[in-house]
Amino acid sequence: MMGVEVQTPGGPKLAHACSIGLSWQQSALPFLFRGRGLFTSSFRAANHRPSLIPIGRFALSPPISFWARGGIGERCFSPRAGLRGGVPCDWLRVGAKARGAERRPVLPAMAGCRRLSGAGLREVLGEAQGVLFDCDGVLWAGERAVPGAPELLERLSRSGKAALFVSNNSRRSVAELERRFSRLGFRGVRGEQVFSSALCSALYLRQRLLGEGGAGDSASSSSASSPPLPGPGTVFALGGEGLRGELRDAGLRLAGQEAEEGGEALPVRAVLVGYDDQFTFAKLSQACAYLRDPHCLLVATDPDPWHPLSNGQRTPGTGSLTAAVETASGRKATVIGKPNTYMFECIVERFGVDPSRMLMVGDRLETDILFGKNCGLETVLTLTGVSHLEEAQAYMASDSPAAKDLVPHYYVDSIADLIPGLDE
């Protein structure tokens, strides 16, 4: 294990609660609600006059986007930030105050690390509104889906429970991840359900550099709550096209883009470190040159030190590259991905979830399980990925309070073991 001191954009205090209304958007595609039972909800249309629309398990309505009202003022999220289907209406709690703004106390770690099965499994899933899944090592390994994983997601959908996906993988854009879900046999997964470290890093930088709303508005750290940097600027990104695409989609300009377009060069306002398999000494030197400006931000997509390969070997991860940039520049990075809470703040901002009724399922104790603990979620370790049960048991036997936070509440051999806990 390697330890890197980081400054996180989120703390125990999660995104503030906000009331949710809805506005119409023009589109030829229908919006499918999967709620429980038939009921009627009052929606606020674009002209702000209430409209009554029937909602049920198979009720249809046009696409919608969220209008959020809170301490940061009223604003309409972009279509990308809206919801386009596959999530239960009762889980969204339309028109209600979004709970989950404050971290709740979680079960003591020593009471955890229990196999989740039988009546306990049915009780845990019965009370859950939804499940957050890591992807690599949980839903798939390489280009093969974990056996039973597609069926589990279909059963969750039929049971009216939400499935959301939180990945530290910054190599792929959300659109690429959506296509991968489809290619591996996961039906009905939409991009709006996916929160990657690349996407959330772009949202964070958009808030910091452009001053546009996002989860960072309510993050408790001084870094995330600071005003945007003065004047226009660009982002120097260490990463692949997936990461760069998310930055462009967020309205951010990349370093060197002006030269390609024949425009005036803008100052670099942020260095973003992601997974870069073309990382070089020249890139490291260029990043350090930009970071000599004390106002230039240093941000990392995730802290993962390494990633497993199919042949049993390891490849360096973003955390290793971040450590090199930190050492060479003398700066400390703001880390966006798990185990820090910013990803969950983005989820709360978009969906208003209740953490006391959400599960976090992951394969890595130091990121997935700690992320769940930091966000006040019940946690489930699956043994199909990086971490082993013996590691969790060793942390449980430790006298270190920090080690206790790495102990999951439950474990399963595979996420397919969760299927018996759901109704047919």
N, C-alpha and C positions, 0 to 999 in steps of 0.2 A: 504494500500500500504506500502511496505517497500522499503527503499532506501539503496543501497549498492554502495559505491564509488568503481569504477573499473578503471582499465587501459585497454583501448581498443587497439586491434591490427590494427585497421583501422581508418582513419580520413576522413575529407572531401575529400581529394585527393584519388581517386580510382586508380585501377590498370592502369599501363601505357599502352599506345596503342602499339600494335605490329602488324606487317603484318603477314598474314596467308598464308601458302602454304599447300600442301597436299602430303602424301606419301602412297603408297600401303601397305596393310597388307594381308597376306594369310588367307583366310577363305572360307568355303563353303557357308556361308550365304550371301544373296544379301543385298545390301544397297539401300533402297528406298528413293529417294528424292521427296519431295513434294514442288515443286517450283511454280511459277506463269508464265505460258506461257512456250514456248520452246525456249531455247537459248543454246549456246555453251560456255563452260568455259574452260580456259587454266589451267590445273593441272600440278603440278611439281611432277613427279613420283620419286621413290626411287633412280633412277640413275640421278635425277635432270634434265632430258630432258623434255621439255614441251610436254604434251599430250592433245589432244582435245577430250572432252567427252561430248556427248549431255546430257543436263539436262532438264527435264520438269516435269510436274505434276506426271507422272508415269514412269520416266526414271530410269533405274537400273544401278548401278555400284558396284564394289567390295567395301568392307569396307575400311575406310580411317582412318588415325590418323593425328592430327594436328602437323605441324612443326611451332614453334613460333620463330620469329626473333625479338629481341628487345635488350634493354640495358643489359639484363642478358645473352645474347648469344643465339645461336641456339640450340634447343633441341627438341626431339620428346616425346610427352606425351605418357603415357602408354595406352594400349587399353581401360582401364577403364576411362581414362580422355578424350578419344575421343568421337565422336558422332556416334550413331548407328541407327539413324532413327527417323522419326516422327517430324522433325523440318524443316521448310521451308528453301529452299536454298537462296531465296532472303533475308531472315532474317539473315542468316549467313554472307552475304556479302563476299563470298569466294574471297580471293586474295586482299581484300581492307584493308585499315587501320582500325583497330578496334576502333570505336568511343566509347565514354562513359568513357574515362579515367579521365575526370575532372567533378566534381560536377557542375551541372547547377543550377541556382536559381529556386526555385519552387514558385507556386502561394501563395500569402499571405493566412494564415490559415483563416482569417476572411472572405475571399471570398469563403470559402469551406463549407463543411458539407451540401451539396445540394443533394437532391434525384436525382439519375442518372436514367433518363428515357427519352422516346420519342426521339426527334431530337438530344438532347444533348447526349444521350446514343449512337446513331448511329454515331455521329461525333467523340466521344471519341474512340470508338472501331474501327471506320474506319481508324483513324490515327495511331492506335497502331500496332506495329510489333508483340507484344506478351504480355502475362500476367504472372506475378508471383503470385502464390497462396500459402497461408498457407494451411495446411492440416486439423488438428484437429479443429472442429468447423466451418470450411469453406466448405470442400469437404465431410466430414463425421462427424458423432457424434457417438462415440463408434464403433459398428460394423454395422452401417447403413449409407449408402450414403445419403447425403442431397438430397432431391428430385430435379431432374433436373440437378444435378452436372455432371453425366456421359454424358448426352446429350450436355451440354455446352462445354465440352472438345472435343467431336466429332465435334461439329459445328465450334469451333476454328480451329481444324485441317483442316476441309474442306474449311475454309476461308483462309487458308495459314498463320495462325497466330500461333506463338509458345506458348506453355504452359510449364512453369517451376514451380518447387515446392520447397519452402523454409520452412523447419520445424525446430523448436527448440526441437523437440522430439529426445532425445538421447538414448532412450530405444531400438529402432529398428535399424538394419543396413539398408543400402539402398536396399539390396536384399530383406529383409523382407518387406520394404515399397512397393517395386515393386510388390511383391506377394499380398499385401493387396489391392493395387489398382485393381488388377485383380479380387480378391475375391469379392470386393464390386461392380463390374460391370463396372469399368473404363477400356476400351479397348485401347490397343496400347501404354500405358504409359511405357516408358523404364527407367531403372535405371539412365541413363545419364542425365535425366531431373530432377532428385531429388537431392537436396542439403540439407542434414540434419546437425544439429549441431554436431552430432557424426562424420560424414564424414569430415566436414570442420575443426573440432578440430584435427583429424588425419592428415589432410593435413598441418595444421599449425605446428604441432609438428614434422612432417617429415621434414619440411623446417628448423625448429629451431635446431633439434637434429641431423639430418643427412645431412643438408646443401643442400637438393635436391630442385629443383625449384618448385615454386608455387605462389599463389597470394601474399604470404607474402613478396616476393621479392620486391614488389613495394609499400607495405603499408607504410604510412607516419610516424607511431609512432616509437619511438626509440626501443621499444620492438621487433616489428616485423622485423625491419631492422637490428637488431643486428646479429653478426656472430653466427654460430652454436656453441653449447657448445663443449669444447675440449673432445675428447675421446669418446668411446662407452658408452652407458648407457641405462637405462630402464625407463618405465613409470609406476607409481603407479596409477591405474585407480579405481576411486570410481564410479561404474556403473555396468550395466548388460552385458550379453554376446554380445548383439548387438553393444555396444560401444567398447568392447574389440575386437570384430571381425573386426571392421573398423580399429583399431590400427594395428592389425596384417596384414591386407590387405595392409596397407600403409608401411609395412616393419619395423614396430617398435616392439621392444621387451618389454614384460610386466614384471614388478617386480615379482620375484619368478619363472619365466619361466626357468631360468638356473638351479635352484635346481631340478625342475621336469625333466629336460633333462639330469641331471647329469653333468652339466658344471660349469664353474667358475662363481660365482656371480658377477654381474656388478653393479656399483653404480646407484642409482635412480636419473635421471636428471630432471624429471618432475612429478608433482602430477596433475592429471586431475580429476576434479569433474564433474560428470554427474548425471543423475537421478539414484538413488540407493535406492530401496525399502528394501534393507538389510543393510542400514547404521547403524553402531554401534559406541559405544564409543571407542572400540578397533581400528576400522578403523580410527576414528578421531585422536586418539593418534598416530597411525602409520604415518598418513599423516603429522602431526606436527613434528614428529621426522625427517622425510625426509626434511621438509622445514626449519630446522635449518641450513641447508647448504644454504648460500645466493645465490649460483649459481643454485639451484634447482628451476625450473619454477613452478609457480602455475597458472593453466589454468582451466577455467570453460566452459562447453559446452554452457550454456545459463543462463540468469538471472531470468527466470520465478520463482516467489516466491511460486506459488501454481498452481494446476490444478483442474478443476471442475470434479466431479464425477456424474454419471448418476442419483444418488439419491439426488442431490442438495448439497451434502457435498463437502469439498475440501480436497485434499491431498497435503502435502508439495512438492514443486518443487525443481529443482536444485539450484535456487537462495537461498532458505532457507539453504540447505546443504552448499553452498559456504559461506554464512554468518557465519556459525559455524566454518568452517575451517579458514576463515579470522580472526575471533575473537580469536580463540585459538592459531593461529600461529603468529599473528601480521603482516601478509602479505596481499597484495592486489592482487586479481586474474585478469589475462587477460581473458576477456570474449569474446568468439568467436561468439555466436549466435546473433540473432536479439535482440535489435535494432542496434547493431554495424554493420559496413559496410563490415566486412571480408567475409561474405557469398556472398555478391554481387561482391566483388573483385574476388572470385572464379568463379562466373558466367561470369564476364568479361574476365577472363583469359581463360576460356574454349570456350566461344561462341562469345565474342566481341560484346555484345549487346549495343544498343544506349539507355541510360536511358531516354532520352526525348521522346521516343516512346514506353515505357514500362509502364504497370500498375502494382501496387501492391494491391492485394486483401487479406484482413485479417480480423480477428474478435477481435483482441486485440489492443487497442489504444497504450498502453505503449511499445509494442514490434513491431507488424506488421506495424502499421501506422507510428510510429517514425522511423522504419527501412526504409520505403519508403521515408520519408522526408529526412533522412540522406543520402540516395543514389540518391536523385534528381528525384524520380519517382512520378507520379500522383498516389494518393491513394484512395482506395475504402474500406469502412467499411461494412462488412456484419453482419446483426443482428442475425445470427443463433448461435453465440458462446458466448464469455465471456463478451465483452463490450456492453453497451446499448447506444442508441441515446442520452439519457439525459446526459450521461457522456461527450460525445463529445460536446454537446451544452454548458455544464458547462465550459469545457475547452475553448470554443470559446468566452464565455463571460468574461473569466478571464483577468486580466491585466498582468499576468505573461508571458513573452516571451517564457519560457520553456513550458507552457501550450499550447501555440499556435501551437507548433510542434506536439502536440498530436491530432490535429483536422484534420480529413480526408478531402480531397477535395470533395469526394462524399460518399453517402451511399446507400445501397440497403437492402431490407428485407432479400433477399436470393440471392445467385449467379445465381439462375435460372432466376432472373430478368434481367440478362445480355443477355439472349438468343435472345430477340427481336432486339437487336442491331446488330446482325450478319446476313449476307445474307444467303439465303437458299442454 
